Amino acid sequence: MSTERMPNPAVLIPDAMQALMAVNKAVAGAGVSGTVLALTHLRVSQINGCAPCVAGGAQHALKQGATADQVHSVAAWRETPWFSDEERAALELSEAVTRLADRSDPVPDQVWDVAAKYFDQRELAALLLNIAMANAFNRLNAPTRQQAGAW
């Protein structure tokens, strides 16, 4: 385990954490289930290797109604039976948006079209903002080596 380099940057800049949390609050009220939002946050955090977001995200997902099987297997969601088609669409979109540099067409039509089958534009906006916020927190926590469980 590495040592924390500094506090989370959003805590050091006045009003930054409040602004980030305001976006999260808006996303939570946009009509996407809390379970879907929590599972996508958890998956993004796994991809990015953000220990505090994975640890906290697993607890949050359970509180939002995700099953223990879902939380324990979200990294292998394609190979498990515990996710609905809607959850799978959101997880696939989350992976594509998080890994933008991995392919020339970062979010292929096939991925987008499946997500659009389950989510309207407002819900897609909420999902995209949720994915962006998870990535933002991961990119603040990982370089500063924030510690899981330190909150």
Residue frames relative to the residue before (quaternion, step in Angstrom):
aa qw qx qy qz dx dy dz
M 1.0000 0.0000 0.0000 0.0000 0.00 0.00 0.00
S 0.3471 -0.7476 0.5337 0.1890 3.54 -0.95 0.89
T 0.5092 -0.6418 0.4898 0.2980 3.53 -1.32 0.30
E 0.5402 -0.6138 0.4685 0.3345 3.55 -1.04 0.81
R 0.3885 -0.7448 0.5049 0.1986 3.56 -0.91 1.00
M 0.7637 -0.1352 0.1435 0.6147 3.54 1.04 -0.83
P 0.6308 -0.4989 0.3924 0.4463 3.60 -1.20 0.16
N 0.6682 -0.4670 0.3799 0.4372 3.55 -1.27 0.32
P 0.5189 -0.6781 0.4216 0.3053 3.63 -0.76 1.00
A 0.6311 0.5439 -0.3430 0.4339 3.60 1.04 -0.66
V 0.6251 0.5129 -0.3370 0.4823 3.58 1.20 -0.40
L 0.6836 0.5130 -0.2799 0.4373 3.59 1.08 -0.70
I 0.6918 0.4138 -0.2640 0.5296 3.59 1.19 -0.47
P 0.4658 -0.6999 0.4557 0.2925 3.59 -0.54 1.11
D 0.8546 0.1528 -0.1682 0.4669 3.53 -1.05 0.94
A 0.4888 0.6789 -0.4471 0.3166 3.66 1.14 -0.17
M 0.6780 0.4760 -0.3065 0.4688 3.61 0.80 -0.93
Q 0.6220 0.5395 -0.3397 0.4545 3.58 1.00 -0.78
A 0.6596 0.5005 -0.3095 0.4676 3.60 0.95 -0.83
L 0.6479 0.5076 -0.3196 0.4694 3.61 0.95 -0.84
M 0.6761 0.4837 -0.2979 0.4692 3.57 0.92 -0.86
A 0.5973 0.5523 -0.3658 0.4522 3.61 1.11 -0.55
V 0.6235 0.5111 -0.3400 0.4843 3.59 1.03 -0.72
N 0.6483 0.5144 -0.3216 0.4601 3.60 0.90 -0.88
K 0.6454 0.5170 -0.3206 0.4620 3.60 0.98 -0.80
A 0.6474 0.5113 -0.3172 0.4678 3.58 0.97 -0.84
V 0.6404 0.5231 -0.3163 0.4650 3.57 0.98 -0.86
A 0.6603 0.5258 -0.3099 0.4376 3.59 0.91 -0.90
G 0.7281 0.4255 -0.2410 0.4804 3.58 1.13 -0.54
A 0.5472 0.6723 -0.3653 0.3393 3.58 1.25 0.12
G 0.6864 -0.5480 0.2748 0.3912 3.60 1.20 0.24
V 0.5678 0.5454 -0.4067 0.4634 3.62 1.24 -0.01
S 0.5504 -0.6347 0.4191 0.3442 3.57 -0.92 0.84
G 0.5764 -0.6001 0.4409 0.3364 3.52 -1.14 0.73
T 0.6040 0.5577 -0.3560 0.4444 3.57 1.08 -0.65
V 0.6655 0.4921 -0.3057 0.4707 3.60 0.87 -0.92
L 0.6599 0.5032 -0.3181 0.4584 3.59 0.88 -0.87
A 0.6813 0.4904 -0.2935 0.4574 3.57 0.91 -0.88
L 0.6602 0.4994 -0.3176 0.4626 3.60 0.94 -0.82
T 0.6627 0.4876 -0.3230 0.4676 3.60 0.95 -0.76
H 0.6125 0.5290 -0.3491 0.4725 3.60 1.03 -0.71
L 0.6552 0.5156 -0.3059 0.4596 3.57 0.92 -0.91
R 0.6742 0.4945 -0.3053 0.4558 3.60 0.87 -0.90
V 0.6318 0.5163 -0.3326 0.4729 3.60 0.94 -0.82
S 0.6771 0.5014 -0.2914 0.4530 3.58 0.90 -0.91
Q 0.6041 0.5340 -0.3515 0.4758 3.59 1.10 -0.62
I 0.6484 0.5257 -0.3173 0.4500 3.56 0.88 -0.96
N 0.7503 0.4104 -0.2066 0.4753 3.57 0.93 -0.94
G 0.4168 -0.7416 0.4463 0.2776 3.58 1.25 -0.06
C 0.3592 0.7332 -0.4929 0.3007 3.57 1.06 0.77
A 0.3372 -0.8006 0.4618 0.1791 3.57 -0.09 1.32
P 0.7072 0.4390 -0.3187 0.4534 3.66 0.69 -0.83
C 0.6614 0.4960 -0.3185 0.4638 3.60 1.04 -0.66
V 0.6196 0.5098 -0.3519 0.4819 3.60 1.09 -0.57
A 0.6796 0.4878 -0.2976 0.4601 3.58 0.83 -0.97
G 0.7086 0.4393 -0.2584 0.4879 3.57 0.82 -0.98
G 0.6373 0.5536 -0.3159 0.4330 3.55 1.07 -0.78
A 0.6228 0.5271 -0.3397 0.4679 3.58 1.05 -0.70
Q 0.6613 0.4916 -0.3040 0.4781 3.59 0.93 -0.87
H 0.6591 0.5117 -0.3072 0.4576 3.58 0.94 -0.89
A 0.6349 0.5358 -0.3328 0.4461 3.60 0.96 -0.85
L 0.6439 0.5091 -0.3235 0.4707 3.59 0.95 -0.79
K 0.6608 0.5023 -0.3044 0.4672 3.59 0.96 -0.84
Q 0.6895 0.4704 -0.2701 0.4799 3.59 1.16 -0.62
G 0.6744 -0.5388 0.2842 0.4173 3.59 1.24 0.14
A 0.4330 0.6627 -0.4911 0.3634 3.59 1.22 0.14
T 0.4419 -0.6774 0.5108 0.2915 3.57 -1.06 0.66
A 0.6445 -0.5010 0.4014 0.4153 3.56 -1.27 0.35
D 0.6195 0.5401 -0.3469 0.4519 3.61 1.00 -0.76
Q 0.6563 0.5023 -0.3188 0.4640 3.60 0.94 -0.82
V 0.6736 0.4992 -0.3037 0.4525 3.59 0.82 -0.96
H 0.7068 0.4730 -0.2686 0.4522 3.57 0.91 -0.89
S 0.7912 0.3225 -0.1575 0.4951 3.59 1.12 -0.54
V 0.3408 0.7747 -0.4911 0.2064 3.62 1.18 0.14
A 0.6047 0.5568 -0.3641 0.4378 3.61 1.09 -0.54
A 0.7556 0.2804 -0.1623 0.5693 3.59 1.21 -0.47
W 0.1206 0.8606 -0.4890 0.0750 3.58 1.10 0.69
R 0.6208 0.5618 -0.3502 0.4199 3.61 1.06 -0.64
E 0.7527 0.4091 -0.1976 0.4766 3.58 1.07 -0.74
T 0.6783 0.4703 -0.2982 0.4794 3.61 1.22 0.10
P 0.4874 -0.6977 0.4496 0.2709 3.60 -1.16 0.53
W 0.5759 0.6829 -0.3304 0.3047 3.60 1.24 -0.15
F 0.6634 0.4877 -0.3062 0.4779 3.60 1.23 0.19
S 0.4429 -0.6762 0.5226 0.2710 3.56 -1.02 0.84
D 0.6648 -0.4832 0.3758 0.4282 3.57 -1.27 0.22
E 0.6244 0.5358 -0.3281 0.4642 3.59 1.05 -0.75
E 0.6653 0.4894 -0.2996 0.4776 3.59 0.91 -0.89
R 0.6357 0.5277 -0.3247 0.4604 3.58 1.00 -0.79
A 0.6369 0.5215 -0.3255 0.4652 3.59 0.99 -0.83
A 0.6712 0.4922 -0.2938 0.4700 3.58 0.94 -0.87
L 0.6552 0.5054 -0.3128 0.4663 3.59 0.98 -0.80
E 0.6470 0.5077 -0.3236 0.4679 3.59 0.97 -0.80
L 0.6405 0.5034 -0.3222 0.4822 3.58 0.97 -0.82
S 0.6346 0.5425 -0.3253 0.4440 3.60 0.96 -0.82
E 0.6684 0.4920 -0.3022 0.4688 3.56 0.92 -0.88
A 0.6620 0.5079 -0.3139 0.4530 3.59 0.89 -0.88
V 0.6883 0.4778 -0.2882 0.4635 3.58 0.85 -0.95
T 0.6591 0.5061 -0.3101 0.4619 3.59 1.03 -0.69
R 0.7590 0.3360 -0.1776 0.5287 3.59 1.06 -0.74
L 0.0245 0.8637 -0.5029 0.0231 3.60 0.92 0.87
A 0.7253 0.4631 -0.2537 0.4417 3.59 0.92 -0.82
D 0.5410 0.6758 -0.3808 0.3251 3.60 1.23 -0.17
R 0.8034 0.0871 -0.0556 0.5864 3.61 1.18 -0.31
S 0.6311 -0.5738 0.3732 0.3649 3.55 -1.19 0.54
D 0.7251 0.2548 -0.1813 0.6135 3.59 1.16 -0.56
P 0.2759 -0.8416 0.4309 0.1732 3.59 0.29 1.27
V 0.7783 0.1017 -0.0550 0.6172 3.58 0.99 -0.82
P 0.2337 -0.8176 0.5113 0.1243 3.58 0.07 1.29
D 0.6607 -0.5144 0.3734 0.3992 3.56 -1.20 0.55
Q 0.6205 0.5584 -0.3533 0.4222 3.59 0.94 -0.79
V 0.6681 0.4800 -0.2987 0.4838 3.60 0.94 -0.86
W 0.6711 0.5024 -0.2929 0.4598 3.57 0.89 -0.97
D 0.6845 0.5096 -0.2933 0.4309 3.58 0.84 -0.99
V 0.6317 0.5060 -0.3397 0.4790 3.60 1.02 -0.69
A 0.6481 0.4999 -0.3257 0.4733 3.61 0.92 -0.83
A 0.6737 0.5064 -0.2924 0.4518 3.60 0.94 -0.89
K 0.5617 0.5870 -0.3799 0.4423 3.58 1.25 -0.35
Y 0.7683 0.3660 -0.1738 0.4954 3.59 1.07 -0.76
F 0.7809 0.2640 -0.1224 0.5528 3.58 1.17 -0.55
D 0.3842 -0.6967 0.5480 0.2583 3.59 -0.96 0.82
Q 0.7428 -0.4261 0.2567 0.4481 3.60 -1.25 0.11
R 0.6321 0.5181 -0.3397 0.4654 3.60 0.97 -0.75
E 0.6783 0.4794 -0.2887 0.4762 3.59 0.93 -0.87
L 0.6179 0.5191 -0.3431 0.4806 3.60 1.05 -0.69
A 0.6206 0.5320 -0.3373 0.4669 3.57 1.02 -0.77
A 0.6552 0.5052 -0.3065 0.4707 3.58 0.97 -0.86
L 0.6440 0.5145 -0.3207 0.4666 3.57 0.97 -0.83
L 0.6735 0.4939 -0.3004 0.4606 3.58 0.88 -0.92
L 0.6498 0.4911 -0.3195 0.4842 3.58 0.99 -0.76
N 0.6258 0.5338 -0.3312 0.4624 3.60 1.03 -0.76
I 0.6529 0.4983 -0.3018 0.4841 3.58 0.96 -0.88
A 0.6545 0.5093 -0.3091 0.4655 3.59 0.94 -0.88
M 0.6700 0.4946 -0.3040 0.4626 3.60 0.93 -0.84
A 0.6190 0.5201 -0.3481 0.4745 3.59 1.00 -0.73
N 0.6615 0.4929 -0.3020 0.4777 3.57 0.92 -0.89
A 0.6308 0.5301 -0.3400 0.4533 3.62 0.98 -0.77
F 0.6766 0.4721 -0.3022 0.4776 3.59 0.82 -0.92
N 0.6265 0.5327 -0.3381 0.4576 3.60 0.99 -0.79
R 0.7106 0.4642 -0.2538 0.4638 3.57 0.97 -0.89
L 0.6149 0.4774 -0.3539 0.5184 3.58 1.28 -0.10
N 0.7114 0.4806 -0.2542 0.4453 3.57 0.95 -0.89
A 0.6861 0.5243 -0.3110 0.3969 3.60 0.78 -0.98
P 0.7246 0.4303 -0.2953 0.4501 3.67 0.68 -0.89
T 0.7058 0.4283 -0.2648 0.4983 3.59 1.14 -0.51
R 0.3796 -0.7802 0.4198 0.2664 3.52 1.44 0.11
Q 0.0788 0.7997 -0.5830 0.1202 3.52 0.79 1.07
Q 0.3821 -0.7584 0.4959 0.1812 3.55 -1.01 0.86
A 0.4904 -0.6318 0.5151 0.3083 3.54 -1.04 0.82
G 0.8133 0.2617 -0.2034 0.4783 3.55 -1.01 0.84
A 0.5315 0.6608 -0.3996 0.3482 3.59 1.24 -0.10
W 0.5754 0.5801 -0.3986 0.4166 3.59 1.19 -0.29
